């Protein structure tokens, strides 16, 4: 089973959505800093990052470790990202 590590504190999670929840809840300041850094990114770079994120999300959707609910959530997020491009 895949393990997902928090890049801020090293805590390990079995599901990517658990890691995402952890980062939102425990490292909000890190998220704020990342948003400020993203503002300095050119629009072309941001578009490339968004396209890359869509690919990652689509890849996660086929993961056998995710429940149907998690796959649906990833699908919804993917559609939102696709709407941004």
C-alpha positions as CSV (number, residue, x, y, z in Angstrom):
1,X,0.0,0.0,0.0
2,X,1.3,3.4,-0.9
3,X,2.3,5.8,1.9
4,X,1.9,9.6,1.6
5,X,4.3,11.8,3.6
6,X,3.6,15.3,4.8
7,X,6.3,17.6,3.4
8,X,6.0,19.9,6.4
9,X,6.2,17.5,9.3
10,X,6.9,14.0,7.9
11,X,3.7,12.4,9.3
12,X,2.7,9.4,7.1
13,X,-0.8,8.7,5.8
14,X,-2.2,5.8,3.9
15,X,-4.7,7.8,1.8
16,X,-3.9,11.0,-0.1
17,X,-7.1,12.7,1.1
18,X,-6.1,12.1,4.7
19,X,-2.8,13.8,3.9
20,X,-4.6,16.7,2.3
21,X,-6.9,17.1,5.3
22,X,-3.9,17.0,7.6
23,X,-2.1,19.8,5.7
24,X,-5.2,22.0,5.7
25,X,-5.8,21.5,9.4
26,X,-2.3,21.5,10.8
27,X,-0.3,23.6,8.3
28,X,-2.6,26.4,7.4
29,X,0.2,28.9,7.6
30,X,2.2,26.9,5.1
31,X,-0.8,27.0,2.7
32,X,-1.0,30.8,3.1
33,X,2.7,31.0,2.3
34,X,2.3,28.8,-0.8
35,X,-0.6,31.0,-2.0
36,X,1.6,34.1,-1.7
37,X,4.4,32.3,-3.6
38,X,1.9,31.2,-6.3
39,X,1.0,34.9,-6.9
40,X,4.5,35.4,-8.1
41,X,4.2,32.7,-10.7
42,X,3.5,33.7,-14.3
43,X,0.2,32.8,-15.8
44,X,1.9,30.3,-18.2
45,X,3.6,28.6,-15.3
46,X,0.3,28.5,-13.3
47,X,-1.5,26.9,-16.3
48,X,1.2,24.2,-16.6
49,X,0.9,23.5,-12.8
50,X,-2.9,23.3,-13.2
51,X,-2.6,20.8,-16.1
52,X,-0.1,18.8,-14.1
53,X,-2.5,18.7,-11.1
54,X,-5.3,17.5,-13.4
55,X,-3.1,14.6,-14.5
56,X,-2.2,13.7,-11.0
57,X,-5.8,13.8,-9.9
58,X,-6.9,11.6,-12.8
59,X,-4.1,9.2,-11.9
60,X,-5.3,9.0,-8.3
61,X,-8.8,8.2,-9.5
62,X,-7.7,4.8,-10.7
63,X,-5.9,3.9,-7.5
64,X,-7.2,0.7,-6.0
65,X,-6.6,2.1,-2.5
66,X,-9.4,4.7,-2.8
67,X,-13.0,4.2,-1.9
68,X,-15.7,5.0,-4.3
69,X,-16.5,8.1,-2.3
70,X,-12.9,9.3,-2.5
71,X,-12.8,8.6,-6.3
72,X,-16.0,10.6,-6.8
73,X,-14.5,13.5,-4.8
74,X,-11.3,13.4,-6.9
75,X,-13.5,13.4,-10.0
76,X,-15.3,16.5,-8.8
77,X,-12.0,18.2,-8.1
78,X,-10.6,17.3,-11.4
79,X,-13.7,18.8,-13.2
80,X,-13.2,22.0,-11.2
81,X,-9.5,22.1,-12.3
82,X,-10.4,21.4,-15.9
83,X,-12.8,24.3,-15.7
84,X,-9.9,26.6,-14.8
85,X,-7.9,25.8,-17.9
